[in-house]
Amino acid sequence: MAQDDDRSVGADVTDLDRESDDGPADVEPPSSTASRSWRAPVLFASAVVVADQLTKHWALNRLSDDRVIDVVWTLRFNLAFNRGMAFSQGQGLGPLIAVAATVIIVWLLVSLRSINGRWNTFGIGCVIGGAVGNLVDRAFRQDAWLRGAVVDFIDFQWFPIFNIADMAINVGAATLILNAVFSARREQPAAAGDFVDSDVDLAHNVDDSTDPNRGAT
């Protein structure tokens, strides 16, 4: 019997040595995990920037000379230039807005290391893409560095004129906010369940400690 035990112990030790030599198969290197966390948001952002710049290029070529294209209902394409924030707010604050947008872009890129989830990925990609799209206008269109005007052309006539980048920023921000709210609501029942389980365990421990028959057998 003792020999069987010795053989089983020896086999276990051999298996452990083999596992230590091979290394864990499921552990991914940190570099691959980090690259995957960056990949999807950057792809979303790149798609937004390309769509934004292509539509602005189209607007500059097709809507010059005060040309207006009626689309449907009150929607029309009407070329305008914005030196302020999104939806034509904050006129004259172009350089400050450009600096703030740069800081936000860098902060979002850094935060990608610790943020996961499909909706967070989509939201951050949209915000970064929209911010970069408008920043390109401020940096390279007209006048001096960071004093260029953002090209707007989507006009509902009862709402400030905007562009694809503005849409992406607002959709991305709304997605991040809604995802945070829903995530908090999902975590509350789980936290309450953990609290109830701890109370039940405590009650069992108290019952066991006060049971006069405990240990009698």
N, C-alpha and C positions, 0 to 999 in steps of 0.2 A: 504493500500500500504506500509506503514511504517513497519507494522508487517511482511509482506512478506520479505522486505529487511532485517529485523532483523533476521528472520529465515535462510535466505540464508547466511548471514554473520556468524551466529552461526554454520551452517553446514560446511562452509569453515574452520572455526577455528577447529572444531572437526576433519576434514580430515587432517589438518596440524598436529594436536597433534598425530593422529594415525600414520602418516608417520614418525614423529620424534621418536615415540616409537619403530616402527618396524625397522627403519634405512634404508638407501638406499640399494636396493637389488642388484644393478649392480656393486657396488664398491667391488673390490677384495682386500684382505689384502696384504700389501706390501711383506710379506714373500712368498706368492704363486707366485706373479709376478716375484720376484727375482729368485726363484727356477726354474721357467719355462725358464727364460732367460739363466740360466746356463745349463739346462738339455741337450738340443740339441747339443750345441758345445762340451760338455764333452763326449756325446755319439759318435759324429764324431771322436773326438780325441782318444777315447778309441779304436774304430774300427781300426784307422790308426796304433796305437801302437801294437795292437794284430797282424794285418796283417804284419807289418814290422818285428816284432820279430819272427813270425813263418817262414817267408820267409828267414830270416837270419839264423835261426836254420837249415832250410833245406839246405841252401847253405853251411854251415859249415860241414854238414854231407855228402852231395853228391858231393861237388866240391873240397874236399881236395885232396892232392897229385897231384896238378896241373891238375886236370880233367877239361875239358871244354865241355859244351853241346851247340851245334849249334841248334838254334831255327828256325829262318826264316831270309832270306836276310842276312844282316850283324849282326843281333842280336844273341848274344850268352850269356850264363851264365858262368862267369869267376870270380872266387873268388879273392878278393883283400881287403887289409886293409888300411884304410885312417885315418891318424892322424891329418888331417887338416879340412877344411870346406867342404861344399857340392861340389860334382864333383871334389874331390881331390885337391882343392885349399887351400892355406894357411897351408902348411905342417909345423909341429912343433909348431903350435899355439893351440894345443888341450886344455890345461887348460883355456886359455883366451876365447876360443870359448865356452867352457862348461859354464863358468861364464856368458858370454853374453847371451847364450841360456836360462839359468835359469832366468835371469832378464827379458828377452822377454816373457817367459812363464808366469811369475807372472804378468807382465804388461797386457798381453792379458786377463788373468783370471779376473783381476780387471776391465778391460774395458768392460767385458760382461754385467755389470750392466747398462750401458748407450747405448749399441749397440743392434739394433734389425734388423729384416729383414732376409729372407731366405738365401740370398747370403752372407751376412756378417756372419751369423751363420755357413754356410758351410765353408767359407774361414778361419775364425778364428779356427774352429775345425780342419781343415787340417793343419794349421801352428802349432798349439799347439801339435797335434799328431805327426807330423814329427819331431818337436824339441825334444819332449820327447823320441821318438824312438831312435834318434841318441845320446841323452844324456845318455840313459841307456847303450849304448855301451861304451861311454867314462867313465862312472862311474864304470862299472863292468867287462869289458873285458880286460884282460891282465894288466900287469904293475900295477902302483899305482893308487890311487883315482884320477879320472878325467884325467888320462893319457892313458886311453885305446884307442884302435883303432876301428873306425867304420867299420862295415862289408859292403862291396859293392860287387855286383855280376852281375848287369845288364850292359852288355857291347855291345855297337854298333860298337866298334872298331874305329870309327871316332869321338867319343865323350867320355869325361871322364866317367869312370865307376861310377854307382850310385846305389841307393837302393830305396825301397818304401818310406822311410821317406823323402828322397830328393825330390821325385816326389810330395809328399803331400805338402811339404813346398812351392815349386814353384807353384803348382796349386792353393793352398790357397792364396798366395800372389798375383798372377795374378787375381784371383776372386775378392779380395778386391779392387785392383786398378781399374779394369774394372767397378765394381759396383759404386765406388766413381765417376768415370768419367761420367757414364750414369746418376747417380743421380744428378750431377751438371747440366747436360744438361736438365734434366726434370724440374729442379727448375728454370732455366732461363726463359722459356716462362711463367711460373706462376708468377714470379716476374714482368715481363714485363706487363702481364695482370693486375696485381694489380696497377701498375703505371698508366696505361691508364685509369683504372676506377677512380683513384683519380683525374686525370686531368679532366675527364668528370664531376665528382661531383663538382669540383672547378668551371668549366665553368658554370654549372647550377646555382651555388650560385651567381656568378658574374652577370649573366643575371637577376636573380630574384631581386638582390639588385639595379640594374640600371633600372628596368622596371618602367616607370612612372605610369602605371595603377595598380601596386601592392598596395594593401591596399585601393584602391578607393572604392571598394565594401564593 
